């Protein structure tokens, strides 16, 4: 995973109301306050626009035909739980708006609204959402062009502010350590060390010494005192990668250390206090491991105060091309590489986007490096990508198989890949242009929203 997301400098606000006059009035007020404003005249249209371009905040009227503001808020909260939603309500429906805020809405404003209050509320709502646009140090090196990754990074920013233990779940090669480093970099502990250990790579008999340290003479070869990783990570963050592969015999000792915030180095008579933020990662289903008596349930709840799930690369194809270009750019910055490769051919990009990537981002990086080494001059042809893949690429699922929300997500995904080109998107999905337009209209998706 690695080039920042592409948000504009002005915070983006989506205003949803079926009253054209009120839409114009709110738009004028917000634009005068320096915000970038999009509008939708229904909840359905709003969902389509959010699928095309994620705003920083949504303002929605409570009372609308077909899908009212509460229904829209519920759908947005389900798909984008960190997206601030402001409810616009008449005096008679204030209790409903208050109920919405208790359910997670950011705030509510009453009609007729006060312009100053409107600008202040929207500014407060966008402040947290836009923080990384102004200070993106913790996001540097992360490619996140898909909404799935933007959603994850929004959660990372929130989680980073606490000291709660985090469990990062994701397939092998999906970038779990990159996300752990981002949590550390965005946290108050960022000035401290970040220390990572792969639990599957350390023999069971050495794991206790590696984490807790040892004293001189504790065992054969222990010629001097040695601090463990809990001490070396003091004031910072300790990441335990593949914690699901931790030996059962050591799990009880780790649980006690986390509960007591103290460790006893091997061969020591006294305990040592520890001050670390723990981040764990796994590709395994730990709940299944608990049922199979391979992982302690009490340790699971101790390390999994907050869980973050990294989507596999096949579920976020919008990231494939930016990632491939990033890896290519990084390779060509090496001293032994000249600027001789001018990107990828169109057919090569289609192969990359069409592949299922069972090895996720790590596999993509390897494929790009393989193709780069074999390419004498650019752009990289499809034949080299196919050779690197060593397999026929999987095809994207036919659109006819998709239903309901998946169908809209599919359409939005294809439109993002084609950058709003309906003919290209229709060809990619195996539909004629007229039928594709009907599908877009059915789901409230506007081609113009994908061309920005």
C-alpha positions as CSV (number, residue, x, y, z in Angstrom):
1,X,0.0,0.0,0.0
2,X,1.4,3.2,-0.7
3,X,0.7,8.5,-2.7
4,X,-2.0,10.2,-0.9
5,X,-5.7,10.4,-1.7
6,X,-6.8,13.1,-4.0
7,X,-9.0,15.5,-2.1
8,X,-9.3,19.2,-3.1
9,X,-8.1,21.9,-0.8
10,X,-11.6,23.2,0.1
11,X,-13.7,20.9,2.3
12,X,-16.5,19.3,0.2
13,X,-20.1,19.4,1.5
14,X,-23.0,17.5,0.0
15,X,-26.4,19.2,0.6
16,X,-29.5,17.1,0.2
17,X,-33.0,18.7,0.0
18,X,-36.0,18.4,-2.2
19,X,-36.6,22.2,-1.9
20,X,-34.7,23.9,-4.8
21,X,-34.9,27.3,-3.1
22,X,-33.4,26.1,0.1
23,X,-30.7,24.2,-1.8
24,X,-29.7,27.4,-3.6
25,X,-29.7,29.4,-0.3
26,X,-27.5,26.8,1.6
27,X,-25.2,26.5,-1.3
28,X,-24.7,30.3,-1.5
29,X,-24.0,30.5,2.2
30,X,-21.5,27.6,2.2
31,X,-19.7,28.8,-0.9
32,X,-19.3,32.2,0.6
33,X,-17.7,30.5,3.6
34,X,-15.1,28.8,1.4
35,X,-16.7,25.3,1.1
36,X,-17.0,23.3,-2.1
37,X,-20.7,22.4,-2.4
38,X,-22.5,19.6,-4.3
39,X,-26.3,19.2,-4.1
40,X,-28.8,16.3,-4.4
41,X,-32.6,16.6,-4.6
42,X,-33.3,13.2,-3.1
43,X,-31.7,10.6,-0.8
44,X,-31.3,8.2,-3.7
45,X,-29.4,10.9,-5.7
46,X,-27.3,11.6,-2.6
47,X,-26.2,7.9,-2.3
48,X,-25.2,7.9,-6.0
49,X,-23.1,11.0,-5.5
50,X,-21.4,9.7,-2.4
51,X,-20.6,6.5,-4.3
52,X,-18.9,8.7,-7.0
53,X,-17.1,11.1,-4.6
54,X,-17.0,10.9,-0.9
55,X,-17.7,14.4,0.7
56,X,-16.3,15.6,4.0
57,X,-19.7,16.2,5.4
58,X,-23.4,15.7,4.4
59,X,-26.2,18.1,5.3
60,X,-29.7,16.5,4.7
61,X,-33.2,17.7,5.3
62,X,-35.2,15.4,7.6
63,X,-38.4,15.5,5.6
64,X,-38.1,14.3,2.0
65,X,-40.2,12.1,-0.3
66,X,-39.3,8.5,-1.0
67,X,-36.1,8.4,1.2
68,X,-36.2,10.8,4.2
69,X,-33.2,12.2,6.0
70,X,-33.3,9.5,8.7
71,X,-33.2,6.7,6.1
72,X,-30.4,8.4,4.2
73,X,-28.5,8.8,7.5
74,X,-28.9,5.1,8.3
75,X,-27.6,4.1,4.9
76,X,-24.6,6.5,5.1
77,X,-23.8,5.4,8.6
78,X,-23.8,1.8,7.5
79,X,-21.5,2.4,4.5
80,X,-19.3,5.3,5.9
81,X,-19.5,5.2,9.7
82,X,-17.1,8.1,10.2
83,X,-18.8,10.5,7.7
84,X,-20.3,13.5,9.6
85,X,-24.0,14.0,8.8
86,X,-25.9,17.2,9.8
87,X,-29.7,17.0,10.0
88,X,-31.7,20.0,8.8
89,X,-35.1,20.0,10.6
90,X,-38.2,22.2,11.1
91,X,-39.2,23.1,14.7
92,X,-41.9,20.4,14.7
93,X,-39.4,17.6,14.1
94,X,-36.7,18.6,16.5
95,X,-37.2,15.5,18.7
96,X,-36.5,13.3,15.7
97,X,-33.4,15.3,14.9
98,X,-32.2,14.9,18.6
99,X,-32.8,11.1,18.3
100,X,-30.7,11.1,15.1
101,X,-27.8,12.8,17.0
102,X,-28.0,10.1,19.7
103,X,-27.7,7.5,17.0
104,X,-24.5,9.1,15.7
105,X,-25.5,12.1,13.5
106,X,-23.0,14.9,14.0
107,X,-25.5,17.6,14.8
108,X,-28.8,19.2,13.7
109,X,-29.9,22.7,12.5
110,X,-33.4,24.1,12.7
111,X,-35.1,25.9,9.8
112,X,-34.9,28.8,9.2
113,X,-31.2,28.4,9.8
114,X,-28.8,31.0,11.1
115,X,-26.0,31.5,8.5
116,X,-23.3,31.9,11.2
117,X,-24.4,28.7,13.0
118,X,-24.5,26.8,9.7
119,X,-20.9,27.8,8.9
120,X,-19.6,27.1,12.4
121,X,-21.3,23.7,12.5
122,X,-20.0,22.6,9.1
123,X,-16.5,23.9,9.9
124,X,-16.5,21.8,13.1
125,X,-17.7,18.8,11.3
126,X,-15.1,19.0,8.5
127,X,-12.2,19.9,10.8
128,X,-11.5,16.3,11.8
129,X,-12.3,15.0,8.3
130,X,-9.9,17.4,6.7
131,X,-7.0,17.2,9.2
132,X,-5.0,14.9,7.0
133,X,-5.3,17.2,4.1
134,X,-3.5,19.9,6.1
135,X,-1.1,17.6,7.9
136,X,-0.7,14.4,6.0
137,X,2.5,13.2,7.6
138,X,1.0,10.0,8.9
139,X,-0.6,9.2,5.5
140,X,2.6,9.6,3.5
141,X,3.4,6.5,1.6
142,X,-0.2,5.2,1.6
143,X,-2.1,4.8,-1.7
144,X,-5.8,5.2,-1.0
145,X,-7.9,6.1,-4.0
146,X,-10.8,3.7,-3.2
147,X,-13.6,4.6,-0.8
148,X,-12.9,1.4,1.1
149,X,-9.4,2.6,2.0
150,X,-10.5,6.2,2.6
151,X,-13.1,4.8,5.1
152,X,-10.3,2.7,6.8
153,X,-8.0,5.6,7.0
154,X,-10.7,7.7,8.6
155,X,-11.1,5.0,11.2
156,X,-7.3,4.9,11.6
157,X,-7.3,8.6,12.4
158,X,-10.0,8.2,15.1
159,X,-8.4,5.1,16.6
160,X,-5.0,6.7,16.8
161,X,-6.1,9.3,19.3
162,X,-6.8,6.7,22.0
163,X,-4.4,4.2,23.6
164,X,-6.8,1.3,23.1
165,X,-5.4,-2.0,21.8
166,X,-6.1,-2.6,18.1
167,X,-6.4,-5.8,16.1
168,X,-5.8,-5.4,12.4
169,X,-7.4,-8.2,10.3
170,X,-6.5,-8.8,6.7
171,X,-5.3,-11.3,4.2
172,X,-1.5,-11.9,3.8
173,X,0.1,-9.1,1.8
174,X,-2.7,-6.6,2.3
175,X,-0.6,-4.1,4.2
176,X,-1.3,-4.7,7.9
177,X,2.1,-3.3,9.1
178,X,1.6,-0.2,6.9
179,X,-1.7,0.5,8.7
180,X,-0.1,-0.2,12.1
181,X,2.6,2.3,11.3
182,X,0.0,4.8,10.3
183,X,-1.8,4.4,13.6
184,X,1.4,5.0,15.4
185,X,2.4,8.0,13.3
186,X,-1.1,9.6,13.8
187,X,-1.0,9.0,17.6
188,X,0.3,11.0,20.5
189,X,3.0,8.3,20.8
190,X,4.4,9.2,17.4
191,X,7.6,10.5,18.9
192,X,8.3,7.2,20.5
193,X,9.6,4.0,18.8
194,X,7.5,1.7,16.6
195,X,8.7,-1.9,17.1
196,X,7.2,-4.9,15.2
197,X,7.6,-8.6,15.7
198,X,6.3,-11.5,13.6
199,X,5.1,-14.1,16.1
200,X,5.1,-16.8,13.5
201,X,8.8,-16.2,12.7
202,X,10.1,-16.7,16.3
203,X,10.5,-20.2,17.8
204,X,8.3,-20.8,20.8
205,X,11.2,-21.2,23.2
206,X,12.6,-17.8,22.3
207,X,9.4,-15.7,22.2
208,X,9.4,-14.9,25.9
209,X,13.0,-13.7,25.8
210,X,12.4,-11.7,22.7
211,X,9.4,-9.9,24.1
212,X,10.2,-9.7,27.9
213,X,14.0,-9.7,27.7
214,X,16.4,-11.8,29.9
215,X,19.1,-11.5,32.5
216,X,22.7,-12.6,32.1
217,X,23.0,-16.4,32.8
218,X,19.2,-17.0,32.4
219,X,20.0,-19.7,29.8
220,X,22.8,-21.0,27.7
221,X,24.1,-18.2,25.5
222,X,22.6,-15.4,27.7
223,X,26.0,-13.7,28.3
224,X,24.6,-10.3,29.2
225,X,21.3,-8.6,30.2
226,X,19.0,-7.8,27.2
227,X,15.9,-5.7,27.1
228,X,12.9,-7.2,25.4
229,X,10.7,-5.5,22.8
230,X,8.2,-4.4,25.4
231,X,10.9,-2.3,27.0
232,X,12.4,-1.2,23.7
233,X,9.0,0.0,22.5
234,X,8.6,2.1,25.7
235,X,6.6,5.3,25.2
236,X,5.7,4.1,21.7
237,X,3.9,1.2,19.9
238,X,4.5,-2.5,19.8
239,X,3.1,-4.5,16.9
240,X,2.6,-8.2,17.2
241,X,2.1,-9.5,13.7
242,X,0.4,-12.9,13.1
243,X,-0.6,-13.0,16.7
244,X,-2.9,-15.9,15.8
245,X,0.2,-18.1,15.4
246,X,1.5,-17.3,18.9
247,X,2.2,-20.5,20.9
248,X,-0.6,-21.4,23.3
249,X,1.9,-21.7,26.2
250,X,2.9,-18.1,25.9
251,X,-0.6,-16.6,25.5
252,X,-1.3,-16.7,29.2
253,X,2.0,-14.8,30.0
254,X,1.2,-12.2,27.4
255,X,-2.3,-11.8,28.8
256,X,-1.0,-11.2,32.3
257,X,1.6,-8.7,31.0
258,X,-1.2,-6.7,29.3
259,X,-3.4,-6.8,32.3
260,X,-0.8,-5.8,34.9
261,X,1.3,-3.6,32.5
262,X,4.3,-5.3,34.0
263,X,6.7,-8.0,32.7
264,X,9.3,-10.3,34.2
265,X,12.4,-10.8,32.1
266,X,13.6,-14.4,31.9
267,X,15.8,-15.1,34.9
268,X,14.8,-11.9,36.7
269,X,13.6,-11.7,40.3
270,X,11.6,-8.5,39.9
271,X,9.0,-7.2,37.4
272,X,9.4,-4.2,35.2
273,X,6.7,-1.7,34.4
274,X,5.9,-1.2,30.7
275,X,4.3,1.7,28.8
276,X,3.4,0.6,25.2
277,X,0.4,0.8,22.9
278,X,-0.3,-2.7,21.5
279,X,-1.3,-3.3,17.9
280,X,-1.9,-6.9,16.9
281,X,-2.4,-8.2,13.4
282,X,-3.6,-11.5,11.9
283,X,-4.7,-13.2,8.7
284,X,-6.4,-15.9,10.7
285,X,-10.0,-16.1,11.9
286,X,-9.3,-15.8,15.6
287,X,-12.9,-16.6,16.6
288,X,-12.5,-19.9,14.8
289,X,-9.2,-20.4,16.5
290,X,-10.9,-19.8,19.9
291,X,-13.5,-22.5,19.0
292,X,-10.7,-24.9,18.1
293,X,-8.9,-24.1,21.5
294,X,-5.9,-22.7,19.6
295,X,-6.3,-19.1,20.9
296,X,-7.4,-17.9,24.4
297,X,-10.7,-16.1,24.4
298,X,-9.7,-13.7,27.3
299,X,-6.5,-12.7,25.3
300,X,-8.7,-12.1,22.2
301,X,-10.8,-9.6,24.0
302,X,-7.7,-7.9,25.5
303,X,-6.0,-7.4,22.1
304,X,-9.2,-6.7,20.2
305,X,-10.6,-3.6,21.9
306,X,-10.9,-2.1,18.4
307,X,-10.8,-4.1,15.2
308,X,-9.8,-2.7,11.8
309,X,-10.4,-4.8,8.7
310,X,-8.2,-4.2,5.6
311,X,-10.1,-5.0,2.4
312,X,-8.3,-7.3,0.0
313,X,-7.0,-5.7,-3.2
314,X,-9.5,-7.5,-5.3
315,X,-12.3,-5.6,-3.5
316,X,-10.7,-2.2,-4.3
317,X,-9.7,-2.3,-7.9
318,X,-9.5,1.5,-8.0
319,X,-6.3,1.2,-6.0
320,X,-4.6,-1.2,-8.4
321,X,-3.4,1.2,-11.1
322,X,-2.2,4.0,-8.6
323,X,-0.4,1.3,-6.6
324,X,1.3,-0.1,-9.7
325,X,2.4,3.3,-10.9
326,X,3.7,4.1,-7.4
327,X,5.7,0.9,-7.3
328,X,7.1,1.6,-10.8
329,X,8.0,5.2,-9.8
330,X,9.8,3.9,-6.6
331,X,11.7,1.3,-8.6
332,X,12.9,3.9,-11.1
333,X,14.3,6.1,-8.3
334,X,16.9,3.5,-7.5
335,X,20.5,4.5,-8.4
336,X,20.8,1.6,-10.8
337,X,17.6,2.4,-12.7
338,X,17.4,5.1,-15.5
339,X,14.2,6.8,-16.4
340,X,13.6,4.4,-19.2
341,X,10.1,3.0,-18.6
342,X,7.2,5.2,-19.5
343,X,4.5,3.5,-17.4
344,X,2.3,0.6,-18.5
345,X,0.6,-0.1,-21.8
346,X,-3.2,0.1,-21.9
347,X,-3.5,-3.7,-22.2
348,X,-1.0,-4.2,-19.3
349,X,-3.2,-2.0,-17.1
350,X,-6.3,-4.1,-18.1
351,X,-4.5,-7.3,-17.1
352,X,-3.5,-5.7,-13.7
353,X,-7.0,-4.5,-13.0
354,X,-8.6,-7.8,-14.1
355,X,-6.4,-10.0,-11.9
356,X,-7.8,-11.3,-8.6
357,X,-4.5,-10.7,-6.6
358,X,-4.6,-13.5,-4.1
359,X,-1.3,-12.2,-2.7
360,X,-2.7,-8.7,-2.5
361,X,-0.5,-5.6,-2.5
362,X,2.7,-7.6,-1.9
363,X,2.0,-9.6,-5.0
364,X,1.3,-6.5,-7.0
365,X,4.6,-5.0,-6.0
366,X,6.4,-8.2,-7.0
367,X,4.7,-8.3,-10.3
368,X,5.6,-4.7,-11.1
369,X,9.3,-5.3,-10.1
370,X,9.4,-8.5,-12.2
371,X,8.0,-6.7,-15.3
372,X,10.3,-3.7,-14.7
373,X,13.4,-5.8,-14.6
374,X,12.5,-7.5,-17.9
375,X,11.4,-4.3,-19.7
376,X,14.1,-2.6,-21.8
377,X,12.1,0.5,-22.6
378,X,8.5,1.6,-21.9
379,X,5.7,1.4,-21.7
380,X,5.6,-2.1,-20.0
381,X,3.7,-4.4,-22.4
382,X,0.9,-6.8,-21.4
383,X,3.1,-9.8,-22.3
384,X,5.5,-9.0,-19.5
385,X,2.7,-8.4,-17.0
386,X,1.2,-11.7,-18.0
387,X,4.5,-13.5,-17.7
388,X,4.9,-12.0,-14.2
389,X,1.5,-13.1,-13.2
390,X,2.1,-16.7,-14.5
391,X,-1.6,-17.2,-14.8
392,X,-4.6,-16.1,-16.8
393,X,-6.2,-13.1,-15.1
394,X,-9.5,-13.6,-13.5
395,X,-12.4,-11.7,-15.0
396,X,-14.5,-9.2,-13.2
397,X,-17.9,-10.7,-12.3
398,X,-20.6,-10.1,-14.9
399,X,-22.9,-7.2,-14.0
400,X,-26.0,-9.4,-14.3
401,X,-24.8,-11.3,-11.2
402,X,-24.8,-8.2,-9.0
403,X,-27.9,-7.1,-7.2
404,X,-29.2,-4.2,-5.1
405,X,-26.3,-2.4,-3.3
406,X,-23.6,-4.5,-4.9
407,X,-24.9,-3.5,-8.3
408,X,-24.6,0.2,-7.5
409,X,-21.1,-0.4,-6.0
410,X,-20.2,-2.3,-9.1
411,X,-21.4,0.5,-11.4
412,X,-19.6,3.1,-9.3
413,X,-16.4,1.1,-9.3
414,X,-16.4,0.7,-13.1
415,X,-17.2,4.3,-13.6
416,X,-14.3,5.3,-11.4
417,X,-12.0,3.0,-13.4
418,X,-13.2,4.6,-16.7
419,X,-13.0,8.1,-15.2
420,X,-16.6,8.8,-16.1
421,X,-16.4,7.5,-19.7
422,X,-19.8,5.7,-20.1
423,X,-18.8,4.0,-23.4
424,X,-15.7,2.5,-21.8
425,X,-17.5,1.6,-18.6
426,X,-20.3,-0.1,-20.6
427,X,-17.7,-2.1,-22.6
428,X,-15.9,-3.2,-19.4
429,X,-19.2,-4.4,-17.8
430,X,-20.4,-6.2,-21.0
431,X,-23.5,-4.0,-21.5
432,X,-24.5,-1.7,-24.4
433,X,-24.4,2.0,-23.8
434,X,-28.2,2.6,-23.7
435,X,-28.7,-0.2,-21.1
436,X,-25.7,1.1,-19.1
437,X,-27.3,4.6,-18.9
438,X,-30.5,3.0,-17.6
439,X,-28.6,1.2,-14.9
440,X,-26.8,4.4,-13.9
441,X,-30.1,6.3,-13.7
442,X,-31.7,3.5,-11.7
443,X,-29.0,3.9,-9.0
444,X,-28.8,7.7,-9.1
445,X,-25.3,7.7,-10.6
446,X,-24.3,10.7,-12.7
447,X,-21.4,10.3,-15.2
448,X,-20.4,13.9,-14.5
449,X,-19.6,13.1,-10.9
450,X,-16.9,10.6,-11.9
451,X,-15.1,13.0,-14.3
452,X,-13.8,15.3,-11.6
